[in-house]
Amino acid sequence: MCPYILPWLRYVSFSFLPSTPTLAEGQEGQHLGCYADRVDRRLFPKLASRNRANRPSRCVGLCLRIGYRFAGLQYGTECFCGHDEPPASQRIPADLCNATCPADGTRTCGGYLTMDVYHTGVSSEASVRHGEMKLQQGRPVSSGERARIAFVLSVSGRALRQVLRLLRMIYSGSHFYYIHVDARQDYLFRELLWLEERFSNIRLARKRFPTMWGGSSLLHMLLHAMTELLHTPAQWHYLINLSETDYPIKPLEDLEQFLAANMGTNFVKSHGQDTQR
């Protein structure tokens, strides 16, 4: 079994986009040269950081994590990020980037209105769009091949009918259903226990967490659920976590076909760009 994780995926609006930027092989950390900058027209608009720990590897890492193609070091302490390659007309002699990096005395970090530019390894937007096209096409699905899904339902409150309605819409004997009920909701836990007796592919979590949206306990719950699912006899390919407030707008068969056509692909979505702060 080789599972693929779809964390925090809203089944009501799953997308066909790639989960991570496409990387250009061999370009990670490549130094493009020294470039002239202007106050009224910056080479790169995004100031990622300004501190005494600045050095090429750190700046490239920051820009890579937030999805930019290029990293630029300026005035010793400043790290900028940008999507567009700087024009060749603004390239200047290397000795004009003469500010020593605070965290690496052997390297330069630009200068006054001069910038050492590096490639982070992220491909161009055109390459990313091409990757999306290939992902949508997928590979041919062999006869009888189906994607098997482990659904993790994190539920709370007293909306029993809402939980059962969601289960009716996504249930199939081919998939596995792991239900975690908030540790403070004993009524809902008792009312769902009968599902285990009726369906062999439904299990209620016995170790329960007091989950709160956006709280760390929700992450602990999900990690524990993944650990338990990896030790179940159920053979599954994908994991999708849902709550009782989710509701599918497409048939389960559509999701199965899409996942089967893209077997081996993760679908992970991040939130925000300044994740290093």
C-alpha positions as CSV (number, residue, x, y, z in Angstrom):
1,M,0.0,0.0,0.0
2,C,1.3,3.4,-0.9
3,P,-1.1,6.1,0.5
4,Y,-1.3,9.7,-0.8
5,I,-2.5,12.4,1.5
6,L,-5.1,15.1,0.7
7,P,-4.9,17.2,3.9
8,W,-7.5,19.9,4.6
9,L,-9.1,19.2,1.2
10,R,-12.7,20.5,0.9
11,Y,-14.5,17.8,-1.0
12,V,-17.0,20.3,-2.1
13,S,-14.5,22.2,-4.1
14,F,-11.5,20.0,-4.8
15,S,-9.3,21.5,-7.6
16,F,-7.2,20.0,-10.3
17,L,-4.2,22.3,-9.6
18,P,-0.7,21.0,-8.8
19,S,0.2,21.0,-5.1
20,T,3.7,22.4,-5.4
21,P,5.6,24.7,-7.7
22,T,7.3,22.8,-10.6
23,L,11.1,22.9,-10.1
24,A,13.6,23.5,-12.9
25,E,16.2,20.8,-12.5
26,G,19.7,22.2,-12.0
27,Q,18.7,25.8,-11.4
28,E,18.3,25.7,-7.6
29,G,20.6,28.4,-6.2
30,Q,22.1,29.3,-9.5
31,H,23.7,32.8,-9.4
32,L,22.6,34.9,-12.3
33,G,24.8,37.9,-11.6
34,C,24.8,41.4,-10.3
35,Y,22.0,43.8,-11.4
36,A,21.3,47.5,-11.0
37,D,18.2,48.4,-9.1
38,R,16.1,51.5,-8.9
39,V,14.1,53.1,-6.1
40,D,11.2,54.0,-8.4
41,R,11.2,50.6,-10.2
42,R,12.4,47.7,-8.1
43,L,13.7,44.6,-9.7
44,F,11.7,42.5,-7.3
45,P,8.7,43.9,-5.4
46,K,8.6,41.5,-2.5
47,L,10.9,42.2,0.5
48,A,11.1,38.9,2.2
49,S,13.3,39.8,5.1
50,R,15.8,42.4,6.4
51,N,18.2,41.1,9.1
52,R,21.8,40.3,10.0
53,A,21.4,36.6,9.2
54,N,21.2,37.3,5.5
55,R,23.2,35.1,3.1
56,P,22.5,33.6,-0.4
57,S,21.3,30.2,0.8
58,R,18.9,31.7,3.4
59,C,17.4,34.2,0.9
60,V,17.0,31.5,-1.8
61,G,15.3,29.3,0.8
62,L,12.9,32.0,1.8
63,C,11.8,32.8,-1.7
64,L,11.5,29.1,-2.6
65,R,9.2,28.5,0.3
66,I,6.8,31.2,-0.8
67,G,6.8,30.2,-4.4
68,Y,9.0,32.8,-6.2
69,R,11.4,32.1,-9.1
70,F,14.1,34.5,-8.1
71,A,15.9,35.7,-5.0
72,G,17.8,39.0,-4.7
73,L,20.2,40.2,-2.0
74,Q,20.8,43.9,-1.6
75,Y,22.5,46.2,0.8
76,G,23.9,43.3,2.8
77,T,20.8,42.7,5.0
78,E,17.9,42.7,2.5
79,C,16.3,39.7,0.7
80,F,13.9,40.3,-2.1
81,C,11.8,37.8,-4.1
82,G,10.4,38.1,-7.6
83,H,8.7,36.1,-10.4
84,D,10.2,37.8,-13.4
85,E,13.8,37.4,-14.5
86,P,15.6,40.8,-14.4
87,P,16.4,42.3,-17.8
88,A,19.8,41.7,-19.3
89,S,20.2,45.4,-19.8
90,Q,20.4,45.9,-16.1
91,R,23.2,43.5,-15.5
92,I,26.3,45.2,-14.3
93,P,29.9,44.1,-13.3
94,A,30.1,41.8,-10.4
95,D,32.4,44.1,-8.4
96,L,29.5,46.6,-8.0
97,C,27.8,44.1,-5.7
98,N,30.3,44.7,-3.0
99,A,28.4,44.4,0.3
100,T,29.6,41.5,2.4
101,C,26.9,39.2,3.6
102,P,26.5,39.5,7.4
103,A,26.2,35.8,7.9
104,D,28.8,34.7,5.4
105,G,31.9,36.9,5.0
106,T,33.0,35.0,1.9
107,R,29.9,36.0,-0.2
108,T,28.5,39.3,-1.3
109,C,24.9,40.4,-0.8
110,G,24.4,43.1,-3.4
111,G,25.2,46.7,-2.5
112,Y,23.6,50.1,-2.6
113,L,20.9,49.8,-5.4
114,T,22.7,46.7,-6.7
115,M,21.4,43.2,-6.3
116,D,22.9,39.7,-6.4
117,V,20.2,37.6,-8.1
118,Y,19.8,33.9,-7.7
119,H,17.4,31.3,-9.2
120,T,15.4,29.5,-6.6
121,G,14.6,26.5,-8.9
122,V,10.9,27.3,-9.4
123,S,9.9,27.0,-13.0
124,S,8.2,29.8,-15.0
125,E,4.5,30.3,-15.0
126,A,4.3,28.7,-18.4
127,S,5.9,25.6,-17.1
128,V,3.5,25.4,-14.2
129,R,0.5,25.8,-16.6
130,H,1.9,23.0,-18.7
131,G,2.2,20.9,-15.6
132,E,-1.5,21.6,-14.8
133,M,-2.5,20.4,-18.3
134,K,-0.6,17.2,-17.9
135,L,-2.2,16.6,-14.5
136,Q,-5.7,17.1,-15.8
137,Q,-5.0,14.6,-18.6
138,G,-3.5,12.1,-16.2
139,R,-2.5,8.6,-17.2
140,P,-4.8,6.0,-18.7
141,V,-6.8,4.1,-16.1
142,S,-6.4,0.4,-16.5
143,S,-9.5,-1.7,-16.7
144,G,-11.1,-2.2,-13.3
145,E,-8.6,0.1,-11.5
146,R,-10.2,2.2,-8.8
147,A,-8.8,4.7,-6.3
148,R,-9.5,3.6,-2.7
149,I,-10.0,6.4,-0.3
150,A,-9.7,6.6,3.5
151,F,-12.1,9.4,4.6
152,V,-11.4,11.0,8.0
153,L,-14.5,12.7,9.4
154,S,-13.8,15.1,12.2
155,V,-17.3,15.9,13.7
156,S,-18.6,17.8,16.7
157,G,-21.8,19.3,18.0
158,R,-25.2,17.5,18.0
159,A,-26.0,17.6,14.3
160,L,-26.4,13.8,13.9
161,R,-28.6,14.1,10.8
162,Q,-26.0,16.2,9.1
163,V,-23.2,13.7,9.8
164,L,-25.4,10.8,8.5
165,R,-26.4,12.8,5.4
166,L,-22.7,13.3,4.5
167,L,-22.0,9.6,5.0
168,R,-24.8,8.6,2.7
169,M,-23.4,10.8,0.0
170,I,-19.8,9.5,0.2
171,Y,-20.3,5.9,1.3
172,S,-19.0,3.0,-0.7
173,G,-18.0,-0.5,0.3
174,S,-14.7,0.1,-1.5
175,H,-13.5,2.9,0.8
176,F,-12.7,3.2,4.5
177,Y,-14.3,5.7,7.0
178,Y,-12.6,6.8,10.1
179,I,-14.8,9.0,12.3
180,H,-13.4,11.2,15.1
181,V,-15.9,12.8,17.4
182,D,-14.9,15.7,19.6
183,A,-13.9,14.6,23.1
184,R,-16.6,16.9,24.6
185,Q,-19.4,15.5,22.5
186,D,-20.5,12.2,24.1
187,Y,-24.0,12.3,22.7
188,L,-22.8,12.3,19.1
189,F,-20.3,9.6,19.9
190,R,-23.0,7.3,21.4
191,E,-25.3,7.9,18.5
192,L,-22.7,6.9,15.9
193,L,-21.4,3.8,17.5
194,W,-23.9,1.6,15.8
195,L,-22.2,2.3,12.5
196,E,-19.3,0.1,13.5
197,E,-21.6,-2.9,14.0
198,R,-23.4,-2.4,10.7
199,F,-20.5,-1.6,8.5
200,S,-17.1,-3.3,8.6
201,N,-15.4,-0.3,6.8
202,I,-16.4,2.3,9.4
203,R,-14.5,2.9,12.6
204,L,-14.9,5.4,15.4
205,A,-11.8,6.7,17.0
206,R,-11.4,5.7,20.6
207,K,-8.7,8.2,21.4
208,R,-10.6,11.5,21.1
209,F,-9.3,15.1,21.1
210,P,-11.1,18.3,22.0
211,T,-10.7,19.7,18.5
212,M,-11.1,23.4,17.6
213,W,-10.8,24.7,14.1
214,G,-7.3,26.3,13.7
215,G,-6.1,24.8,16.9
216,S,-3.1,22.5,17.4
217,S,-5.4,19.7,18.8
218,L,-6.9,19.4,15.3
219,L,-3.5,18.6,13.9
220,H,-2.8,16.1,16.7
221,M,-6.1,14.4,15.9
222,L,-5.2,14.2,12.2
223,L,-1.8,12.8,12.8
224,H,-3.2,10.2,15.2
225,A,-5.8,9.2,12.6
226,M,-3.2,8.8,9.9
227,T,-1.1,6.6,12.2
228,E,-4.1,4.4,13.0
229,L,-5.1,4.2,9.3
230,L,-1.6,3.1,8.3
231,H,-2.0,0.1,10.6
232,T,-5.4,-1.0,9.5
233,P,-5.9,-3.9,7.1
234,A,-7.7,-1.6,4.8
235,Q,-5.8,-1.0,1.5
236,W,-6.2,2.7,0.6
237,H,-4.5,5.0,-1.8
238,Y,-5.7,8.5,-0.7
239,L,-6.7,10.2,2.5
240,I,-9.3,12.9,2.6
241,N,-10.3,14.7,5.8
242,L,-13.7,16.3,6.1
243,S,-16.0,17.8,8.8
244,E,-19.8,17.6,9.2
245,T,-20.1,21.0,7.5
246,D,-18.7,19.6,4.2
247,Y,-21.0,18.4,1.5
248,P,-20.2,17.0,-2.0
249,I,-21.5,18.8,-5.1
250,K,-20.2,16.1,-7.4
251,P,-20.9,12.4,-7.3
252,L,-18.4,10.2,-5.5
253,E,-17.7,8.4,-8.8
254,D,-16.3,11.6,-10.3
255,L,-13.8,11.9,-7.5
256,E,-12.9,8.2,-7.8
257,Q,-12.2,8.6,-11.5
258,F,-10.2,11.8,-11.1
259,L,-8.0,10.2,-8.4
260,A,-7.6,7.0,-10.4
261,A,-6.4,9.0,-13.4
262,N,-3.8,10.8,-11.3
263,M,-2.7,7.9,-9.1
264,G,0.5,8.7,-7.2
265,T,-0.2,12.5,-7.1
266,N,-0.6,14.5,-3.9
267,F,-3.0,17.4,-3.7
268,V,-1.8,19.8,-0.9
269,K,-2.8,23.4,-0.6
270,S,-1.0,25.9,1.6
271,H,-2.4,29.2,2.9
272,G,-0.5,32.5,2.6
273,Q,2.9,33.3,1.3
274,D,4.7,34.8,4.4
275,T,4.8,31.4,6.1
276,Q,8.4,32.0,7.4
277,R,7.3,34.9,9.6
